[in-house]
């Protein structure tokens, strides 16, 4: 499906400026998804499309870091929608692929979300 039309030309330009390289395209789509969610809970479908696009790009680039960040965002969305099993499975799969770096902010955030999901 792909990430929908930008929220606004100004917001899209701002995201482009903060994600200026081709490698950052995954980040651009993830950030756009986060913006959709901040604007309105009714934009969840658009946010999910952005997250999926981000994840596709991260996988093509074999970037585990971007996959982790995007999957964390996607899992948070799914969890908020009551799709707890789907959120847990997706996040656990990427989290479990790591063998080091557990003190980094991204892995700490992923672990915290996994714990929240497992408690729910």
Secondary structure as GFF3:
##gff-version 3
##sequence-region A 1 120
A	DSSP	alpha_helix	9	18	.	.	.	ID=ss1
A	DSSP	three_ten_helix	22	24	.	.	.	ID=ss2
A	DSSP	alpha_helix	25	39	.	.	.	ID=ss3
A	DSSP	three_ten_helix	41	43	.	.	.	ID=ss4
A	DSSP	alpha_helix	44	60	.	.	.	ID=ss5
A	DSSP	alpha_helix	64	80	.	.	.	ID=ss6
A	DSSP	alpha_helix	84	96	.	.	.	ID=ss7
A	DSSP	alpha_helix	105	119	.	.	.	ID=ss8
###
